[in-house]
Every structure is written in C-alpha cells, then in structure tokens.
C-alpha cells in the first residue's frame, strides 16, 4: 500500500517551483494546496488563511525552526 503522505514528496518538488512572495513559505504552500486534487486523509485541511493571517508553522505536516519552514 502506498504511503498516504506520498503527496508530500511531490509537494517538495513542486514547492521548489512555486514563486515565493512577501509572506514566503505560507503563500507558497497555500498555492501548492490549491493544486492538490485529492487529499483523502485530510492532511491539508488546516492549511488555511485565518483572518488574513498565514501561519504555516501551525499546519499539519509542516515543521518550523525560528519561524521558518524547514520540513514538509
């Protein structure tokens, strides 16, 4: 059975091709999320903008160090 999080491997490759804007990784990851066609396990369900705030460090599957995304 395939790993349910194998999309992350693809995501890392796609992430490198996404233009990083002023808000950096958060906007890039939201763009990536928009391109995901299926998320059967809901792994990206909390990758959202809340009240204009984008905080990828609080999202499932995202690890940060000193406020910067370091691992997906």
C-alpha positions as CSV (number, residue, x, y, z in Angstrom):
1,X,0.0,0.0,0.0
2,X,1.3,3.5,-0.9
3,X,2.1,5.9,1.9
4,X,-0.8,8.2,2.4
5,X,1.5,11.1,2.7
6,X,3.4,10.4,-0.5
7,X,2.0,13.7,-1.9
8,X,4.5,15.5,0.4
9,X,7.3,14.1,-1.7
10,X,5.7,15.5,-4.8
11,X,4.9,18.7,-2.8
12,X,8.5,19.3,-2.0
13,X,9.4,19.1,-5.7
14,X,6.5,21.4,-6.6
15,X,7.3,23.8,-3.8
16,X,10.7,24.5,-5.3
17,X,8.9,25.7,-8.5
18,X,6.4,27.9,-6.7
19,X,7.3,31.6,-6.6
20,X,7.8,32.7,-3.0
21,X,6.1,36.0,-2.3
22,X,6.5,38.5,0.5
23,X,4.9,36.1,3.1
24,X,7.3,33.4,1.9
25,X,6.6,29.8,2.6
26,X,3.0,30.3,3.8
27,X,1.8,31.7,0.5
28,X,3.8,29.2,-1.5
29,X,2.3,26.3,0.5
30,X,-1.3,27.7,0.0
31,X,-0.6,27.8,-3.7
32,X,0.6,24.3,-3.6
33,X,-2.5,23.2,-1.6
34,X,-4.7,24.8,-4.4
35,X,-3.0,22.4,-6.9
36,X,-3.7,19.3,-4.9
37,X,-6.6,17.4,-6.5
38,X,-7.1,14.8,-3.8
39,X,-6.5,14.8,-0.1
40,X,-8.3,11.7,1.0
41,X,-6.9,11.8,4.6
42,X,-7.5,15.5,5.1
43,X,-3.8,16.1,5.7
44,X,-4.1,19.6,4.3
45,X,-7.4,20.5,5.9
46,X,-5.9,23.1,8.3
47,X,-3.6,24.7,5.6
48,X,-5.7,27.8,5.6
49,X,-5.6,31.6,6.0
50,X,-7.3,32.7,9.2
51,X,-8.4,36.3,9.4
52,X,-5.7,37.4,7.0
53,X,-3.0,35.5,9.0
54,X,-1.0,32.8,7.3
55,X,0.9,30.7,9.8
56,X,2.3,27.5,8.2
57,X,4.1,26.6,11.4
58,X,0.8,25.6,12.9
59,X,-0.2,23.4,9.9
60,X,-0.2,19.6,10.0
61,X,2.9,18.2,8.4
62,X,4.9,21.4,8.5
63,X,7.8,21.8,10.8
64,X,9.5,25.2,11.5
65,X,12.6,26.4,13.1
66,X,12.8,30.1,14.2
67,X,9.6,30.8,12.4
68,X,10.8,29.4,9.1
69,X,9.5,26.3,7.3
70,X,12.3,23.7,7.3
71,X,10.5,20.3,6.8
72,X,7.4,19.2,5.0
